Amino acid sequence: MAAAETSRLKATVFVGGLDQAVTQQTLYHAFLPFGDIVEVNLPKPEAPNSTDIHRGFGYVEFEQAGDAKDAIDNMDRSELYGHVVKVAAAKPQKQANEGLGSKTAVWEQEGWLAKHAVSEEDRKATEQNQEVANDGPMDPMQGLEGLDEAGPKQA
C-alpha cells in the first residue's frame, strides 16, 4: 500500500449500524464538527434488486488523521436516527485473493508458505514424539499419584 493511501486510511472512519434514512449529507453534517471532511461514502447494496439505499455502513474521510480520532472518540456508540452507531478506524479493503471469500487457497497465497512452513528438524522431532507416544497404551492415571489428598503437600 502506498504511503498516500496509508495516510488517507488513517484519516478515514468506518460508521456502522446506520438506519436507511441516513444519507451522505446526514453523515457529513454529523461528523463535520470534528474537522474538514474530504469525502463521505455510503456503499450501495450488492444485490441489484435491493430496495435499501445503502448497506447500513459508510466511511467518512477527514483531511487530518487527528480529526478522525476525535470523531471515533466522540461518536462511537452514539445514537443517529434511533440507531446506536459503531465508529472505528477504517481498515484497508481486502484484495480479492485474500482471506474469506478468496478464490485462492490460503496456502497458495504469496508468503503464506514461508510464514507457516515447518522446518524439517521440527517435523522429525514431532514424528519421534508421536512414535514414543505410540509405544503402548498410556495409563490414563499416570502422573496423578498423590493428587488424592487435599491440602498443602507435606515436606
PyMOL commands that set and color helices and strands:
alter all, ss='L'
color gray80, all
select helices_A, chain A and resi 3-10+24-34+65-75+106-108+112-116+120-133
alter helices_A, ss='H'
color red, helices_A
select strands_A, chain A and resi 12-16+37-41+57-62+79-80+83-84+86-89
alter strands_A, ss='S'
color yellow, strands_A
deselect
rebuild
show_as cartoon
